[in-house]
Amino acid sequence: MQTIIPILLLIVFYKSYMTKGMQASFFLLGHSFINISVYAADARTQVLPLLGNGKHDWAYLLNEINLLNFDAQIGYFFVGLAIISFIIAILLPAHRIAE
């Protein structure tokens, strides 16, 4: 849900030609990717406090697909997605004006 809501908002704003809404959606998406990156990178060490039942979702997911040893790289991947989202959010008005 953390990424689904910003993506759905992005689609709605795109169909409505609302540049400022798309900008906000890309910002929210980038913010979500930052949050995801922190928890994904913590999968092996599990230092961060968890809400709910205390099970680390990312440790479970990465362990199931045999990628637990790559948790830091997966965290960096999400940071990269966040940076791309932020750059698009910044450059979007310039692109829309040029059209």
Sequence and secondary structure as in RCSB ss.txt:
>XXXX:A:sequence
MQTIIPILLLIVFYKSYMTKGMQASFFLLGHSFINISVYAADARTQVLPLLGNGKHDWAYLLNEINLLNFDAQIG
YFFVGLAIISFIIAILLPAHRIAE
>XXXX:A:secstr
 TTHHHHHHHHHHHHTT HHHHHHHHHHHHHHHHHHHHHHHTTTT  S  STT   HHHHHHHHTT GGGHHHHH
HHHHHHHHHHHHHHHHHHHHHHH 
